[in-house]
């Protein structure tokens, strides 16, 4: 019995779409919503992205914060500054944390390293956070940022980006959350499993900046956003409620 192409095609598309995000993000389990309120984090120091380059003949590097092995490559342009600005804007606009900006972190980093050149990456972040008076540090590591060669319609070489983002708590030095994005864009003919992603991103060849933005958006979907304490919620709610009540009293007085 022959299968009906009209029935097979929709099923295939659904399967492809459901699989399109597999294989490009490495994770450390994020706190569940019930755990987020227990993280004891209000103030976060945002540390600039740090370039991690391969040594010798190897083309891989180990993340100094999460120990995940990543594919290294060229880091072109002002990639660290670009990703740092994107990360800071994402957390500032969507998360309820008090943020200490990257410029402050850079000054603290220099101060600590000048006194302890051999300090490990994790210990450096902890010392930076304590110096800044933060509850946690949000840091980025960059392994690859290769620009496409060509245009949005045709390329000789596609964009390729690899980076990680990590949240470390000061109180106990624990790595609370860590995500890695690693992707070299492929044409749809090379990998049909990425149909959904290809269409979502506009169906063209992305610049390294656009690929990095898409990757950051993807990995930040389960970032542990701070829940506002009940007293903050009550203050935010009480003002509009009070204004509404006064408005109703005023309207009633006018009618009389």
Secondary structure as GFF3:
##gff-version 3
##sequence-region A 1 256
A	DSSP	alpha_helix	5	19	.	.	.	ID=ss1
A	DSSP	beta_strand	25	28	.	.	.	ID=ss2
A	DSSP	alpha_helix	33	36	.	.	.	ID=ss3
A	DSSP	beta_strand	43	51	.	.	.	ID=ss4
A	DSSP	beta_strand	60	62	.	.	.	ID=ss5
A	DSSP	beta_strand	69	71	.	.	.	ID=ss6
A	DSSP	alpha_helix	79	94	.	.	.	ID=ss7
A	DSSP	beta_strand	98	100	.	.	.	ID=ss8
A	DSSP	alpha_helix	102	115	.	.	.	ID=ss9
A	DSSP	alpha_helix	121	132	.	.	.	ID=ss10
A	DSSP	beta_strand	136	146	.	.	.	ID=ss11
A	DSSP	beta_strand	149	150	.	.	.	ID=ss12
A	DSSP	beta_strand	155	157	.	.	.	ID=ss13
A	DSSP	beta_strand	160	169	.	.	.	ID=ss14
A	DSSP	beta_strand	175	184	.	.	.	ID=ss15
A	DSSP	three_ten_helix	192	194	.	.	.	ID=ss16
A	DSSP	alpha_helix	195	200	.	.	.	ID=ss17
A	DSSP	alpha_helix	208	219	.	.	.	ID=ss18
A	DSSP	three_ten_helix	220	222	.	.	.	ID=ss19
A	DSSP	alpha_helix	230	255	.	.	.	ID=ss20
###
